[in-house]
Amino acid sequence: MPNIKPVSDLRNYNEVLKDIAVGEPVFLTKNGRGRYAIVDIEEYEKTRAILKLIGELAKGERSGNESGWLSIADIEKELGI
């Protein structure tokens, strides 16, 4: 179940920070609507790495679509396998 708290709970931020764990962010609401998410630094770094990987994969796919794809045999020849 998501951990949702009003942003006013940050007045006692130690209690809010205590509830944060990897994979379990704390969502803060303002005026009853979701506004912020506080995540563990490990989770943040993992998310950034995943987004970077997805971006690189998209660039590779674009390159393959524009310049053509290599066959497995071509790749093995290129690598000397």
NORBEL-V788121 format. One record per backbone hydrogen bond with DSSP energy under -0.5 kcal/mol. CO is the residue of the C=O (numbers start at 1). NH is the residue of the N-H. E is the energy in kcal/mol with one decimal. If there is no record, write none. Layout:
# NORBEL-V788121
CO;NH;E
CO;NH;E
This chain:
# NORBEL-V788121
2;4;-0.9
3;27;-3.1
5;29;-2.3
6;9;-2.4
7;10;-2.0
8;11;-1.6
9;12;-1.6
10;13;-1.1
12;15;-1.4
12;16;-1.0
13;17;-3.0
14;18;-1.7
15;19;-0.7
16;19;-1.1
17;20;-1.3
21;24;-2.5
24;21;-1.6
25;3;-0.7
25;27;-0.5
26;38;-3.0
27;5;-2.9
28;35;-2.8
28;36;-1.9
29;7;-3.1
30;33;-1.4
33;30;-2.7
36;28;-2.7
37;39;-0.6
38;26;-2.4
40;44;-2.2
41;45;-2.7
42;46;-2.3
43;47;-2.4
44;48;-2.3
45;49;-2.3
46;50;-2.3
47;51;-2.4
48;52;-2.2
49;53;-2.5
50;54;-2.6
51;55;-2.1
52;56;-2.3
53;57;-2.6
54;58;-2.2
55;59;-2.1
56;60;-2.3
57;61;-2.3
58;62;-2.5
59;63;-2.5
60;64;-2.5
61;65;-2.5
62;66;-2.4
63;67;-3.2
64;68;-1.6
71;75;-2.1
72;76;-2.7
73;77;-2.3
74;78;-2.5
75;79;-2.3
76;80;-0.9
76;81;-3.0
77;80;-0.6
